[in-house]
Amino acid sequence: MTNHAPRTVERHCDVAVIGGSAAGLAAALQLGRQRRSVIVIDAGEPRNAPAAHMHSYLGREGLPPSELITVGREEVRSYGGEVLAGRVSRVTRTDDDRFRVELVGGHTIVARRVLAATGLVDELPDIDGLAEHWGRDVIHCPFCHGYEIRDRRIVQIVTSPRGLHTAPLFRQLSAQLTVVLHDPVEIDDSELGALRAGGVDVVRGQVSRIVTGPDGHVMAVELPGDTHIDADTVVVGPRFKVRVEPFEELGLRAAVHPTGLGDFVETDATGATAVPGLYAAGNVTDPSQQVLQAAADGSRVGGMISFSLAEDDIRAAARPSANEADWDHRYGGAQMWSGNPNGTLVKEVSGLAPGRALDVGAGEGGDALWLAEQGWNVTASDISQRALDRVHDEARRRGLLVERHHADANSLDAYETAAFELVSAQYASIPRTPDGRGVQNLLNAVAPGGTLLVVGHDLEPMQAPIDTAAHSRPFDPDAYLRVDDFAAALADSPGWEIEVHEKRPRPAGAASASHHVDDIVLRARRLLGWHTPQHLYDQLALH
């Protein structure tokens, strides 16, 4: 990349998912499995962040919420979906009726569909000490955390008539339940009579503060007159506010929830909002959803978005590649790269006898053109036809012959089998697949006695946490194959010899960029008389 590369990036995808908790990730997984390009933008502010464990999720009972998110991200990335740390500032329409998703920090994403999985914010009553214990000793849902407080002293603070509806559930969980009618709540006397008859203490009075014991846990609630009610757990029903601010320019408005306790986004049976192309799933549409229901809702709506996109494509007689639009856009403007060959390619190939070479992810052709100048019979392959057109124009200007091959590295039989003495992938962005097809395709293309050369960025320095209030990431490197994926596939194969697998300082050349300090380099040779065994391909899905 040149030193004059723009500070901000515009990405293109089929679907932008705003919100990376259970609903958003489940939708992204569904879409990725339909071969749709998906970018999830996650500000890292899930509703259940204070909770140590989640419950009633079949197969994941008791798992910390953060672990579910970690697993979900890995699953989405395994299908090439990207999960970006960032925050969306606003969403608007483009002239061609797509969506422009603007991220804090200046990056943008252009998408055919948008899913709002932004969740909601719980607004707690203004009671001293309540927020500090929220999600631990202060809870609201008998299904999420009720079993863990069974038989303990529970004080339920009721701040609205609707707040009393969970009292019978907490009574079932503990015989030590006290209901405090926080002034000025008016409750039907028949409801209160039923509770009292069931052994529940009912008290009227405004709670002034939550009393904390020496161990840091809730000890009591305090009422006027220095009255204390002993408590191990406090139950309170918050108001809820959905996060719809990024969508306001599109005309999306939150509706008052039937409970009167907050707002929500209305959708039809497919998850579509009143704004065409904008969908919603999870707590933003239903505040009562636990994690399991939110994930199920996201999965369902992801399927509906897949139907919507497929219907558009079949009407247009089109079958677009998931990532082709993104790369075509990036090669649609000014020249992106320096035009020089990558320094590692020059070093590693200089001692090889020229033959047939396949340059995977050729881009504008700096490597392919240099190889042709050294006497190689070169095929430049890329997912972007615009990139290949630039290769063609430059090759013609230099009087070079470079064959072009428009292909997705993850398509079935993307390249000729055992046909190339050199297969080179220099910083190639190949999305992951669970079966490792991209790895398999490159290995298959190497002729017996030929060389595989894969070079990628050392990503560790680029993966430090960021403040999503001020910055957003434009790319997710974990959604793409790494050099180590190729090395792992080759390590136990008798048909290959790994000659180099190491980290090196970045050489000068086409890929130089301020954020990129070191390279990971893999050079392997396919042994004469060997073919790639099936057991190697079977192992690819494990990495």
URHU-V287314 format. One record per residue. N is the residue number from 1. PSI is psi as a letter, one per 20 degrees, with the letter a starting at -180 (999 if undefined). BURIAL is + if it has 16 or more other ideal C-beta (glycine too) atoms within 10 Angstrom, else -. Layout:
N:PSI:BURIAL + N:PSI:BURIAL
This chain:
1:q:- + 2:r:- + 3:i:- + 4:k:- + 5:q:- + 6:q:- + 7:h:- + 8:r:- + 9:q:+ + 10:p:+ + 11:q:+ + 12:p:+ + 13:r:+ + 14:g:+ + 15:p:+ + 16:p:+ + 17:p:+ + 18:o:+ + 19:p:+ + 20:k:+ + 21:b:+ + 22:g:+ + 23:g:+ + 24:g:+ + 25:h:+ + 26:g:+ + 27:g:+ + 28:h:+ + 29:g:+ + 30:g:+ + 31:g:+ + 32:h:+ + 33:i:+ + 34:j:+ + 35:k:+ + 36:q:+ + 37:p:+ + 38:p:+ + 39:o:+ + 40:p:+ + 41:p:+ + 42:p:+ + 43:i:+ + 44:k:- + 45:m:+ + 46:q:+ + 47:h:+ + 48:j:+ + 49:h:- + 50:i:+ + 51:p:+ + 52:h:- + 53:q:- + 54:q:+ + 55:r:+ + 56:k:+ + 57:o:+ + 58:p:- + 59:i:- + 60:k:+ + 61:p:- + 62:j:- + 63:p:- + 64:p:- + 65:h:+ + 66:h:- + 67:h:- + 68:g:+ + 69:g:+ + 70:g:- + 71:g:- + 72:g:+ + 73:g:+ + 74:g:- + 75:g:+ + 76:g:+ + 77:h:+ + 78:i:+ + 79:j:+ + 80:j:+ + 81:q:+ + 82:q:+ + 83:o:+ + 84:p:+ + 85:p:+ + 86:a:+ + 87:p:+ + 88:p:+ + 89:h:- + 90:q:- + 91:p:+ + 92:r:- + 93:q:- + 94:r:- + 95:h:- + 96:k:- + 97:k:- + 98:a:+ + 99:p:+ + 100:o:+ + 101:o:+ + 102:p:+ + 103:q:+ + 104:p:+ + 105:i:+ + 106:i:- + 107:q:+ + 108:q:+ + 109:p:+ + 110:p:+ + 111:q:+ + 112:h:+ + 113:q:+ + 114:p:+ + 115:p:+ + 116:o:+ + 117:l:+ + 118:i:+ + 119:b:+ + 120:r:+ + 121:p:- + 122:p:+ + 123:o:- + 124:q:- + 125:q:+ + 126:m:- + 127:p:+ + 128:p:- + 129:i:+ + 130:g:+ + 131:h:- + 132:h:- + 133:j:+ + 134:p:+ + 135:i:+ + 136:e:- + 137:i:+ + 138:o:+ + 139:r:+ + 140:h:+ + 141:p:+ + 142:h:+ + 143:h:- + 144:g:+ + 145:j:+ + 146:g:+ + 147:h:- + 148:i:- + 149:j:+ + 150:q:- + 151:j:- + 152:r:- + 153:o:+ + 154:p:+ + 155:o:+ + 156:o:+ + 157:o:+ + 158:o:+ + 159:i:+ + 160:q:+ + 161:h:- + 162:h:- + 163:i:+ + 164:i:+ + 165:i:- + 166:i:+ + 167:g:+ + 168:h:- + 169:g:- + 170:h:+ + 171:h:+ + 172:h:- + 173:h:+ + 174:q:+ + 175:i:- + 176:m:+ + 177:p:+ + 178:p:+ + 179:p:+ + 180:o:+ + 181:n:+ + 182:o:+ + 183:q:- + 184:l:- + 185:p:+ + 186:o:- + 187:q:+ + 188:p:- + 189:h:- + 190:h:- + 191:g:+ + 192:h:+ + 193:h:- + 194:h:- + 195:g:+ + 196:g:- + 197:h:- + 198:j:- + 199:j:- + 200:p:+ + 201:p:- + 202:p:+ + 203:p:- + 204:p:- + 205:q:+ + 206:p:- + 207:p:+ + 208:h:+ + 209:r:- + 210:p:+ + 211:p:+ + 212:p:- + 213:r:- + 214:h:- + 215:j:- + 216:i:- + 217:r:- + 218:p:+ + 219:h:+ + 220:r:+ + 221:q:+ + 222:p:+ + 223:r:+ + 224:q:- + 225:j:- + 226:k:- + 227:p:- + 228:p:- + 229:o:+ + 230:q:- + 231:q:+ + 232:h:+ + 233:q:+ + 234:p:+ + 235:p:+ + 236:q:+ + 237:o:+ + 238:r:+ + 239:q:+ + 240:q:+ + 241:p:- + 242:q:+ + 243:n:+ + 244:j:+ + 245:h:- + 246:i:+ + 247:j:+ + 248:h:- + 249:i:- + 250:i:+ + 251:j:- + 252:p:+ + 253:q:- + 254:q:+ + 255:q:- + 256:p:- + 257:q:+ + 258:h:- + 259:i:+ + 260:j:- + 261:j:+ + 262:b:+ + 263:r:+ + 264:r:+ + 265:p:+ + 266:p:- + 267:r:+ + 268:a:- + 269:i:- + 270:i:- + 271:j:+ + 272:p:+ + 273:a:+ + 274:i:- + 275:o:+ + 276:p:- + 277:i:+ + 278:p:+ + 279:r:+ + 280:q:+ + 281:q:+ + 282:b:+ + 283:h:+ + 284:h:+ + 285:h:+ + 286:o:+ + 287:i:+ + 288:i:- + 289:p:+ + 290:a:+ + 291:g:+ + 292:g:+ + 293:h:+ + 294:g:+ + 295:g:+ + 296:g:+ + 297:g:+ + 298:g:+ + 299:g:+ + 300:g:+ + 301:h:+ + 302:h:+ + 303:g:+ + 304:h:+ + 305:h:+ + 306:g:+ + 307:g:- + 308:g:+ + 309:g:+ + 310:h:- + 311:g:- + 312:g:- + 313:h:- + 314:h:- + 315:h:- + 316:j:- + 317:k:- + 318:q:- + 319:m:- + 320:q:+ + 321:q:+ + 322:g:+ + 323:i:+ + 324:h:+ + 325:h:+ + 326:g:+ + 327:h:+ + 328:h:+ + 329:g:- + 330:h:+ + 331:j:+ + 332:i:- + 333:c:- + 334:r:- + 335:p:- + 336:h:+ + 337:r:+ + 338:h:+ + 339:i:- + 340:q:+ + 341:q:+ + 342:p:+ + 343:h:+ + 344:h:+ + 345:g:+ + 346:g:+ + 347:g:- + 348:h:+ + 349:i:+ + 350:h:- + 351:j:- + 352:q:- + 353:p:- + 354:q:- + 355:b:- + 356:p:+ + 357:p:+ + 358:o:+ + 359:o:+ + 360:p:+ + 361:l:+ + 362:h:+ + 363:c:+ + 364:i:+ + 365:j:+ + 366:g:+ + 367:g:+ + 368:g:+ + 369:h:+ + 370:g:+ + 371:g:+ + 372:h:+ + 373:h:- + 374:j:- + 375:j:- + 376:q:+ + 377:o:- + 378:p:+ + 379:o:+ + 380:p:+ + 381:p:+ + 382:q:+ + 383:i:+ + 384:o:+ + 385:h:- + 386:h:+ + 387:g:+ + 388:h:+ + 389:h:- + 390:h:+ + 391:g:+ + 392:g:- + 393:g:- + 394:h:+ + 395:g:+ + 396:h:- + 397:h:- + 398:i:- + 399:k:- + 400:q:+ + 401:o:- + 402:p:+ + 403:q:+ + 404:q:+ + 405:o:+ + 406:o:- + 407:q:+ + 408:p:+ + 409:i:+ + 410:j:+ + 411:q:- + 412:p:- + 413:l:- + 414:h:+ + 415:r:+ + 416:q:- + 417:p:- + 418:l:- + 419:i:- + 420:p:+ + 421:i:+ + 422:p:+ + 423:o:+ + 424:p:+ + 425:n:+ + 426:o:+ + 427:k:+ + 428:p:+ + 429:n:+ + 430:o:+ + 431:q:+ + 432:q:+ + 433:q:+ + 434:h:- + 435:j:- + 436:k:+ + 437:h:+ + 438:g:+ + 439:g:+ + 440:g:+ + 441:g:+ + 442:g:+ + 443:g:+ + 444:h:+ + 445:i:+ + 446:p:+ + 447:q:+ + 448:p:- + 449:i:- + 450:r:+ + 451:p:+ + 452:p:+ + 453:o:+ + 454:p:+ + 455:p:+ + 456:r:+ + 457:q:+ + 458:o:+ + 459:i:- + 460:g:- + 461:i:- + 462:j:- + 463:k:- + 464:q:- + 465:q:- + 466:r:- + 467:o:- + 468:i:+ + 469:h:- + 470:h:- + 471:q:- + 472:q:+ + 473:q:+ + 474:i:+ + 475:q:- + 476:n:+ + 477:h:+ + 478:i:+ + 479:i:+ + 480:q:+ + 481:q:+ + 482:r:+ + 483:h:+ + 484:h:- + 485:h:+ + 486:g:+ + 487:g:+ + 488:h:+ + 489:h:+ + 490:h:+ + 491:g:- + 492:j:- + 493:p:+ + 494:i:- + 495:j:+ + 496:q:+ + 497:o:- + 498:o:- + 499:h:- + 500:p:- + 501:n:+ + 502:r:- + 503:p:- + 504:q:- + 505:q:- + 506:p:+ + 507:r:+ + 508:q:- + 509:b:+ + 510:h:+ + 511:j:+ + 512:p:+ + 513:q:- + 514:h:- + 515:i:- + 516:o:+ + 517:g:- + 518:q:- + 519:q:+ + 520:p:+ + 521:p:+ + 522:p:+ + 523:p:+ + 524:q:+ + 525:p:+ + 526:p:+ + 527:q:- + 528:p:- + 529:j:- + 530:q:- + 531:r:- + 532:o:+ + 533:q:- + 534:h:- + 535:h:- + 536:g:+ + 537:h:+ + 538:h:- + 539:i:+ + 540:h:+ + 541:i:- + 542:i:- + 543:999:+
